[in-house]
């Protein structure tokens, strides 16, 4: 075994180990796939070990590859730390908040407070399914949402940590008969048609959550409507279609509408922070610190007695 191994070869190895796909790993590193394959073969020759099992259908780590991975990550982390110590300010971390004024905005504000020297820029995607694709394409860095609703193949390429079990609510036209109630028992929605993002390919995880919540309760899932972006467009679509809209209790106020928490039982929307596997950025640590602080002080991860959570989401935790 050589005394020195080039970090470039270890970075190529780590990228393939993260993606388990040579084409995606090459795209992540902005190199040609042939060059990436050549680097992997060179590393295997230098180490005298086969690191991947390649078939026409999949790529998998060998036991030697599994053994190398944590060592490679430590070397790369040390190299990145060295570069950052002698470089200028890092690029901004692009953080998707989904919508303004909710739990995610509080996390971002706390991260900025904890790390005033870090640059975190907000972005707004329509849901975690869409945001996950943007993360893997490198167009955003971090997002939030329900990870149990993601495609397993996509989730395997991401890291995540739980942030909050958000109590759910409905948005109603101000003159809706149920709007007079302070809270709305789920049984009171029987016979209603509730909108939950059906037809929006970026919010599949939210529509799946609603489908599980509505099952057996006599609540219909509203068909697709034009996607509304911004307060004015939301209000216009709400006025036209007049269906209750499934939301969470911190959803921002909308003109002409009221927000009412759901109860009996209180349904929960599990919110997690999500980022690309292997992402290294100093501002990411500020987000982790913000999540730890707020989750503890606000007791965000405590489930109220008798609350509802889909079986698919029980025990889904983070990896960070």
Secondary structure by P-SEA (a helix, b strand, c coil): ccccccaaaaaaaaaaaacccaaaaaaaacccaaaaaaaaaaaaaaacccccccccccccccaaaaaaaaaaaaaaaaaaaaaaaacccccbbbbbccccccaaaaaaaaaaaacccbbbbbbbcccaaaaaaaaaaccccccccccccccaaaaaabbbbbccbbbbbbbbcccccccccccccccccccbbbbccccccccaaaaaaaaaaaccccbbbbccccccccaaaaaaaaaacccbbbbcccccccccbbbbbbcccbbbbbbbbbbccccccaaaaaaaaaaaaaaaaacccccccccccccccccccccc
